[in-house]
Amino acid sequence: MLSGSCLCGEVTFSLAVSPKFFYRCHCSLCRKQSGVGHNLATLVRAADFSWQSGEEAIASWIKPTGYRNDFCKQCGSSVPNLLRNLPYIWLPLGLLDDAISPLCIGDYCADDAMPWDDIPEETRHAQATESVRALLDKLEVP
């Protein structure tokens, strides 16, 4: 069982699985959400995820296009969220308290990356993944 938390520790969660893979997205929304050149995340089945504390401390910001950022109201840290009403959770890997060693399956929206953001050629994808299902398949999430 893995555990994770926001910056202040108000929001905590656990995972019944250890993600094998992650992805990075370099689009402008993900850059601004993370404050760095990309977000670094994975997807897990909702059945493998559980909140331990702090759900009431979570606020959401949703763009009309569907982009969503859930965050702790106390510290502002992005936190996991339900992926488009599908049975999957978007999980920023930096929130995990346990050390894991997943592999990168892709750097998406590389054409939107800032010039200072080095992207390995072997994981570079110019645009977003073709679908959520395609991303789930690459992440090996059933």
C-alpha positions, 0 to 999 in steps of 0.5 A, a space after each residue: 500500500 502506497 501513501 500520498 499527501 498534499 504539501 501541508 498534509 491535510 489531504 492524504 490518500 492511499 494506493 493499492 497498486 504501485 504505478 509502473 509508468 508515468 507521463 509528462 505533459 508540456 501543454 501550457 495548462 499543465 505547465 501553469 498548473 505545476 509551475 514547471 515545464 510539465 506535469 508528471 502524472 499517472 492514471 490509476 483505477 479508482 478502485 485502487 485509490 482511496 482518500 484517507 483524510 481531507 476530502 473536505 479541504 479540496 477545491 476544484 477549478 474547471 475550464 469550460 473545455 473540461 481541464 480540471 485542477 483539484 487542489 488543497 484549499 490550505 496549501 494550494 497543492 494539486 491533488 488527485 482527481 477523478 478523470 472526466 467522470 471515468 473510473 480512473 484517478 489522475 495522480 501527480 506522482 510528486 504527491 507520493 510519500 513512498 519511493 517508487 521507480 516508474 518509467 516514462 511512457 511519453 512526453 506529450 504536447 512537446 510542440 507546446 514546450 518552452 525552449 528551456 524544457 529538455 525533452 528526450 527524443 525517445 519519449 517525445 510526442 508532438 501533441 496530446 495522446 490520441 485518447 484516454 484509452 490509448 493513454 491508459 493502455 500505454 500506462 498499462 492500467 486496465 
